[in-house]
Amino acid sequence: MPSRIAADLAQLARLASDGGLDLRQVALRVKADLLLSTANPPAEDMEAFRDMAAALIPVIDEPTALILARKLAGWRHTPPEVLAALRARGGEVLAALVRKGTPLSPAEIEDIAAGADPAVTLALAARRDLTAAASSLLAGRADPAIDLALAANPMATLPRAALVLLVARATAAPALAQCLLARDDLPVAELAPLFLQASLDKRLAMIEAVSAHEALAPSPRRPSISGEQFSGLVATALVDREGAFAALADLFGADAELAAALAADHSRQLAALTLVGCGASPEEATRFLIGLGDDTAFSVQRIFALADLMRLLTPATARRLVLQIGGLSEQGGARPALQPAMDPSGTPARAGLERPSSRGGMQDMLRRLGGKTG
């Protein structure tokens, strides 16, 4: 960089400050570009630039401040005083700094996460250095845009407190669900409420995780559905599909929320799981599914696949899955904090405890139910 730049910067700063020449909208941009083009700018030039920035950043217009923020946020030579002056403007300028990687301490990250500016917190959700505490603060905002940014940020640490909130909202937000399911760093058992939206491999891993948890901590035994109750359920399915879902939810010990979820799941996987969770055999459950008379009932391939799915699960395992998918407590009713269907190790997937059917057979069955692997 020519040696005269330091003197030029000082002169421009004086002119701008004295009002003799209004270079506020171009001076910093031009000189910043000159400095950015130099691998190791001289100390005197950086000092002159720092003085100029201190004088002008508070008064330049917003578009110019935004341009400077985007250029200087991640530059390793940017004087801290310049970044501080830009940060003091707040709003979109601070959001641009945060988005472009301006250095922030963990305490600063968490202070911003607790702040009120939606543009700044949204920018923060995409940061690679997001702390666990900041993730929890951001997830607690229940902002759909921030939720998506957190879920799509593979470097964001998502502690269980944050993940529980995101998963609960993802059950009604397909884009958020897919972002969470696409990540390989999250415990698959915590994603069990998203079973119906999951890929084949993820669903298989969820079944394995729930089975492992059931083996480690068996559920209390529950009475199975009686023959009379099941006959009434099938009879209702033949004439009143919605009524059949309400009756099935009631037998499961849940309320209208599960009945609505059963009706909305046209794959009928949730109905199959609920039937097994009530103690129905796969053969009995198949009679109910055929009795519904819907598209699945008329697909031999799908009915066979559902029967294969039901054969993989014990009633206790199926019940755990339904509780996870429905966000229900064992007693039904209000949604609790989701309970992890996993072993205490917190590992994303759990090998072993395989059902008699081979993994390849399970994948083939799930493929016939629809969806894609991966």
C-alpha positions, -999 to 999 in steps of 0.1 A, spaced: 0 0 0 15 34 -9 29 53 21 7 83 15 -24 64 24 -21 70 61 -18 107 55 -47 106 30 -69 88 55 -62 114 82 -69 143 58 -102 127 47 -112 122 83 -105 158 91 -124 171 60 -154 149 68 -154 159 105 -150 196 97 -178 195 71 -156 208 44 -163 177 22 -189 151 26 -172 118 19 -190 98 45 -207 74 21 -175 66 1 -144 73 21 -146 43 44 -156 20 16 -127 31 -6 -101 29 21 -115 -3 35 -111 -19 1 -75 -6 -2 -67 -21 32 -85 -54 24 -64 -58 -7 -32 -57 13 -20 -89 29 -3 -72 59 -14 -35 61 11 -12 78 4 -3 114 2 34 107 -24 28 79 -45 7 103 -43 34 130 -54 60 106 -83 38 94 -93 32 130 -95 69 137 -114 76 105 -139 48 113 -144 61 148 -154 95 133 -176 83 105 -193 50 114 -218 67 137 -230 91 109 -228 71 76 -260 58 61 -273 23 67 -264 8 33 -228 19 36 -226 6 72 -240 -27 60 -214 -30 32 -186 -23 57 -200 -48 82 -201 -75 56 -165 -68 44 -149 -63 78 -167 -88 100 -144 -117 92 -112 -98 83 -85 -108 108 -69 -73 107 -101 -53 115 -94 -32 146 -117 -41 175 -127 -5 178 -141 -6 142 -161 -37 149 -174 -22 182 -185 10 163 -204 -11 138 -219 -33 165 -231 -2 183 -254 6 153 -274 -26 161 -302 -38 138 -293 -51 103 -256 -39 107 -252 -61 138 -270 -89 121 -246 -87 91 -216 -88 115 -230 -118 133 -238 -136 100 -204 -129 85 -185 -143 115 -174 -114 136 -155 -127 166 -178 -132 196 -171 -147 230 -195 -174 243 -209 -148 267 -215 -124 238 -232 -151 218 -255 -159 247 -263 -122 253 -273 -118 216 -294 -150 218 -313 -135 247 -318 -102 228 -349 -89 212 -338 -82 176 -352 -110 154 -328 -102 125 -298 -106 148 -310 -137 165 -318 -153 131 -283 -145 120 -269 -160 152 -287 -193 146 -265 -200 116 -232 -195 134 -207 -223 136 -196 -214 171 -231 -214 186 -230 -225 222 -254 -251 237 -269 -224 260 -275 -201 230 -292 -229 211 -316 -234 240 -323 -197 242 -330 -195 205 -352 -226 204 -372 -211 233 -383 -183 210 -406 -205 190 -397 -186 158 -402 -208 127 -373 -191 108 -349 -195 138 -360 -231 142 -352 -239 106 -318 -221 108 -309 -241 140 -320 -274 125 -301 -267 92 -269 -257 110 -249 -289 114 -223 -271 136 -250 -260 161 -249 -279 193 -285 -289 201 -288 -299 238 -318 -320 247 -337 -290 260 -335 -274 226 -340 -306 207 -372 -315 226 -387 -281 216 -377 -284 180 -389 -319 176 -423 -311 192 -428 -283 167 -414 -303 138 -443 -328 141 -465 -300 125 -437 -284 104 -425 -308 76 -396 -286 65 -383 -284 101 -388 -322 105 -367 -329 74 -339 -307 85 -337 -325 118 -340 -359 103 -312 -351 78 -287 -346 106 -264 -374 117 -254 -359 150 -287 -361 168 -297 -391 189 -321 -410 168 -343 -419 197 -350 -383 204 -363 -380 168 -389 -408 174 -418 -384 173 -409 -378 137 -412 -415 128 -439 -410 102 -418 -384 83 -385 -403 86 -366 -421 59 -365 -459 59 -331 -461 76 -341 -436 103 -374 -455 110 -355 -487 113 -330 -470 138 -360 -456 158 -375 -491 161 -342 -505 173 -337 -477 198 -372 -481 213 -367 -519 214 -334 -514 232 -350 -490 258 -378 -515 264 -353 -543 269 -335 -521 295 -365 -508 313 -396 -529 306 -429 -511 306 -457 -522 330 -478 -549 315 -512 -536 302 -543 -557 295 -548 -566 259 -578 -556 239 -606 -582 244 -622 -601 215 -654 -583 221 -637 -549 220 -619 -558 189 -650 -570 171 -667 -537 180 -637 -518 166 -638 -537 133 -676 -532 130 -671 -495 135 -644 -493 109 -668 -508 83 -693 -480 87 -676 -450 104 -640 -445 97 -636 -414 120 -656 -431 147 -632 -461 144 -602 -439 150 -618 -422 180 -626 -457 194 -591 -469 188 -576 -438 205 -599 -444 235 -588 -481 237 -552 -469 237 -560 -446 266 -556 -413 246 -580 -386 235 -591 -368 204 -556 -356 196 -544 -392 188 -577 -399 170 -570 -369 147 -534 -381 142 -547 -415 132 -570 -400 107 -544 -378 92 -518 -405 87 -529 -420 54 -500 -445 54 -519 -462 83 -486 -469 100 -497 -451 132 -529 -471 132 -510 -503 129 -487 -493 157 -516 -483 179 -534 -516 173 -503 -536 183 -499 -513 213 -534 -522 224 -525 -559 222 -540 -568 189 -523 -595 168 -510 -585 133 -538 -607 119 -565 -590 139 -551 -555 132 -550 -563 95 -588 -570 96 -593 -535 111 -571 -518 84 -589 -536 56 -622 -526 72 -613 -489 69 -619 -493 31 -594 -465 21 -566 -465 -4 -543 -485 19 -570 -511 24 -571 -517 -13 -533 -520 -17 -523 -556 -11 -486 -546 -11 -492 -519 16 -513 -542 38 -487 -569 37 -460 -543 45 -480 -531 75 -485 -567 87 -447 -572 85 -442 -540 104 -465 -551 132 -447 -585 134 -415 -566 143 -429 -551 174 -440 -562 208 -471 -544 222 -448 -525 247 -425 -514 220 -453 -503 197 -469 -485 226 -437 -466 233 -435 -455 197 -471 -443 196 -465 -423 228 -435 -407 212 -452 -400 179 -483 -385 196 -463 -366 222 -484 -383 249 -478 -394 285 -485 -429 295 -518 -416 310 -527 -397 278 -539 -361 278 -515 -332 279 -482 -332 261 -453 -337 285 -417 -331 279 -408 -359 255 -392 -389 271 -362 -404 253 -368 -438 238 -331 -447 241 -304 -462 263 -286 -439 288 -256 -436 266 -272 -410 243 -258 -427 212 -275 -418 179 -283 -454 169 -281 -486 188 -269 -518 172 -280 -552 184 -313 -563 199 -323 -571 163 -357 -587 158 -357 -622 142 -363 -606 108 -331 -596 90 -322 -559 86 -325 -564 48 -361 -577 53 -370 -548 76 -357 -523 50 -377 -541 23 -409 -540 44 -404 -503 52 -397 -495 15 -431 -510 6 -447 -487 31 -433 -457 12 -405 -432 14 -368 -434 6 -338 -447 24 -311 -423 36 
